[in-house]
Amino acid sequence: MKTYPLESITLEEAKRKQFKLIDIITRKFRGSEILTRGDLGVVKGLNKPRTTKKVEEVIADFFGVEKAVLVRGAGTAAIKWGLYSILKNSKTRKVLVHKAPIYPTTLVSLQMLNTNILEADYNNLEELERILKNEKIDVAIVQYTRQKIDDSYKIDEVIEKIKEYEVPILTDDNYAVMKVKDIGVELGANLSAFSTFKLLGPEGIGCLVGNEKYISQVVESNYSGGGQVQGHEALDVLRGMVYAPVSLAIQGEVNDELIQILNNGRLSFIKNAYLVNAQSKVVIVELKENIAEEMLVHSEKLGALPNPVGAESKYEFSPLFYRVSGTFRKTDPTLEKRMIRINPNRAGVETIIRILEESYKKVKGE
């Protein structure tokens, strides 16, 4: 099986992202403001807390875009609001997606907005161009991470091709932000959406960054007091984004080391190990026997997380041992019996090896 994981930034590159973000923060905030929990409510003239507005300005500057907005409902809501802002005045509501299982929460948003879904294989730029030539498309969604195990498309090439036909582009950057060199908007997309919960931030807060003409529509439509992200939540978003890049780069190093060890035959019951984006960048372990489900039962007793919370949220420091993702299972349901998805989170290689070895022994009754 051939996989095409995204290229992670190095630890040095992650440090530079951290330093860049801190520099922007110091230009926007007084030092005393950082040592508070921010303000609350719909401030006159802003209709949101002053702190939230400043945080949004920091995020926009960090990604080099015109505007950013924090929304309630995590990455799902950020995608939904982004689609709404582009499709608001469209009658046809034609949305182009990759020919693969659509991420379930994104599919719900597409259904809620009563869209007409068109598919093109983003792995094949010639097929993508044929669709673009023959259809009047209102918006294209490009998911940064992989929807199928064998996805190989380069997002910058897909964005470049779609832009040739002047189609607005919304990228789903969940599981990619602070892990890759550039996110969708930095590569030319109109909007990028992601969850800050996956960046060590607070629960339920999403972020949309990009063109002001679209994001201003989100701000205008999402005007109720209950819909605003409060100052303390916005500051928590910043804190998470400060610490996420270095933490995720270390996690990437563990992934690389783990792949080498497992594919060098250290554990005889493992057939192969693959580095994939499913959706977060993880190690997929293929077992020689169909005992994945049994091993997962024992791995939880040995300290591994049995399920994700926000997939790399601030709560998930122990390693995750889990079934392969739903979109992957749709392409091949048999994967569930012979494969285990491992996300190191904050764990080291030897902890993961130990849990694998001991859970296998438990299954075999040793």
Disulfide bonds with the S-S distance in Angstrom:
none
